[in-house]
Amino acid sequence: MSNDTTRDRLCDVLGDFRDQLADISALQKKQAALEVDARVADDTVVVTVNARGQLIKIVIDNCYLDNHDFDELADHITEAAQTAAKDADRLVSEMLAPINARHAKFPSLSDIVEGLPEPRDLMPPGLEAFGPHPQPQQDPPSSSADGLYDDGGGEAGFPTVRR
């Protein structure tokens, strides 16, 4: 291969790689903002999780006990949390699909110029945990819940009971 051909091919690959990094950055912002709700028990229990499936909010309508037993509440919260986490996982997978498809098409740079590093070796650290199957957290998640009743107007914690 001539030097001009090699340079042009390498420039194309590096341009695609730059586009890939820009798309990953945009996706990280979307993922950070993603919240997924699941509703159960006739919409009287609403659970919200983030993109990693971590529980961020529970709302229990005050009419929950009109049609459901208190003993069922934990099961309803668990069901809603699991549903929301599965939905979040699916949405993140859908967001990642174009990035993963482009990644699969990247040629080996060492095929273009012997000894060049691979694009995956140039990725910023920490991206291995980015995606639908995150690495487990080392520290337990923190909570602002302090056991106080939350009437929806403060930061006392959850569950929130609607009036």
Legacy VTK file of the C-alpha trace (Angstrom):
# vtk DataFile Version 3.0
C-alpha trace
ASCII
DATASET POLYDATA
POINTS 163 float
0.000 0.000 0.000
1.301 3.482 -0.825
1.907 6.055 1.872
-0.924 8.248 0.545
-3.363 5.337 0.587
-2.252 4.327 4.067
-2.553 7.912 5.334
-6.026 8.314 3.816
-7.239 5.028 5.256
-5.816 5.854 8.673
-7.414 9.334 8.598
-10.781 7.744 7.804
-10.471 5.285 10.698
-9.396 8.003 13.132
-12.291 10.202 11.971
-14.706 7.337 12.621
-13.104 6.833 16.017
-13.538 10.543 16.846
-17.210 10.265 15.851
-17.527 7.188 18.054
-16.137 9.055 21.076
-18.523 11.974 20.443
-21.450 9.558 20.267
-20.334 7.863 23.489
-20.131 11.244 25.224
-23.653 12.156 24.074
-24.927 8.738 25.125
-23.388 9.103 28.574
-25.350 12.332 29.038
-28.575 10.651 27.920
-27.884 7.708 30.166
-27.184 9.963 33.162
-30.558 11.647 32.677
-32.512 8.433 32.039
-35.229 7.606 34.549
-37.648 4.743 34.041
-40.966 4.340 35.871
-42.952 1.189 36.450
-46.480 1.173 37.820
-48.199 -1.706 39.591
-51.203 -2.319 41.827
-53.598 -0.311 39.675
-51.022 2.499 39.355
-51.010 3.066 43.126
-47.327 2.080 43.397
-44.846 3.858 41.119
-41.148 3.036 41.223
-38.451 4.985 39.391
-34.974 3.655 38.592
-32.000 5.184 36.824
-30.208 3.804 33.758
-28.279 1.343 35.915
-31.495 -0.010 37.408
-30.844 1.618 40.782
-33.927 2.599 42.720
-34.263 6.357 42.970
-37.892 6.942 43.927
-40.990 5.170 45.224
-44.424 6.781 45.273
-47.372 5.070 46.947
-50.793 6.559 46.413
-52.767 6.999 49.620
-55.616 4.945 48.126
-53.320 1.885 47.901
-54.910 0.347 50.996
-58.418 0.786 49.552
-57.837 -2.157 47.207
-54.666 -3.847 48.467
-53.388 -5.269 51.725
-50.392 -3.707 53.424
-48.745 -7.154 53.408
-48.635 -6.991 49.587
-46.780 -3.663 49.463
-43.256 -5.086 49.532
-44.085 -7.495 46.700
-45.608 -4.677 44.648
-42.552 -2.472 45.160
-40.256 -5.371 44.226
-42.291 -6.164 41.110
-42.270 -2.535 39.974
-38.533 -2.157 40.661
-37.717 -5.299 38.685
-39.906 -4.202 35.780
-38.366 -0.729 35.733
-34.832 -2.162 35.906
-35.540 -4.499 32.964
-36.981 -1.590 30.983
-33.941 0.563 31.790
-31.620 -2.255 30.705
-33.524 -2.604 27.422
-33.435 1.150 26.760
-29.701 1.373 27.449
-29.100 -1.632 25.172
-31.066 0.116 22.419
-29.022 3.292 22.947
-25.772 1.317 22.743
-26.708 -0.664 19.609
-25.416 1.894 17.053
-22.197 2.399 19.002
-21.614 -1.340 19.302
-22.373 -1.834 15.592
-19.854 0.853 14.620
-17.298 -0.595 17.033
-17.614 -4.018 15.397
-16.755 -2.450 12.016
-13.530 -0.785 13.146
-10.599 -2.271 11.279
-7.469 -3.259 13.080
-5.076 -0.311 12.886
-2.148 -2.698 12.903
-3.543 -4.022 9.602
-3.069 -0.523 8.183
0.247 0.322 9.839
2.156 -2.356 11.684
2.559 -1.660 15.411
-0.194 0.966 15.782
-2.405 0.632 18.893
-6.008 -0.495 18.522
-8.833 2.051 19.024
-10.214 0.009 21.938
-6.826 0.467 23.643
-7.248 4.238 23.324
-10.683 4.361 25.012
-10.857 6.325 28.258
-10.719 4.215 31.418
-14.034 3.364 33.043
-16.005 2.706 29.876
-15.947 -1.035 30.555
-18.686 -0.381 33.150
-20.670 1.707 30.648
-23.611 -0.135 29.205
-26.531 -2.371 30.001
-24.647 -4.638 32.400
-22.768 -2.342 34.779
-20.166 -3.525 37.226
-21.415 -3.866 40.807
-20.825 -0.887 43.031
-18.053 -1.157 45.582
-19.808 1.081 48.096
-23.450 0.631 49.072
-25.729 3.252 47.547
-26.391 6.223 49.757
-29.883 7.331 50.680
-31.303 10.537 51.961
-34.045 8.581 53.721
-34.056 9.347 57.405
-37.263 7.580 58.334
-39.397 10.717 58.269
-42.727 10.925 56.514
-42.412 12.663 53.176
-45.469 14.561 52.083
-43.862 15.272 48.729
-42.654 18.707 49.736
-39.274 17.795 51.148
-36.249 15.600 50.897
-37.092 13.311 53.825
-36.748 10.137 51.771
-39.080 7.545 50.405
-41.597 6.095 50.074
-43.610 9.159 49.181
-47.302 8.898 49.909
-49.541 10.951 47.663
-52.517 12.712 49.210
LINES 1 164
163 0 1 2 3 4 5 6 7 8 9 10 11 12 13 14 15 16 17 18 19 20 21 22 23 24 25 26 27 28 29 30 31 32 33 34 35 36 37 38 39 40 41 42 43 44 45 46 47 48 49 50 51 52 53 54 55 56 57 58 59 60 61 62 63 64 65 66 67 68 69 70 71 72 73 74 75 76 77 78 79 80 81 82 83 84 85 86 87 88 89 90 91 92 93 94 95 96 97 98 99 100 101 102 103 104 105 106 107 108 109 110 111 112 113 114 115 116 117 118 119 120 121 122 123 124 125 126 127 128 129 130 131 132 133 134 135 136 137 138 139 140 141 142 143 144 145 146 147 148 149 150 151 152 153 154 155 156 157 158 159 160 161 162
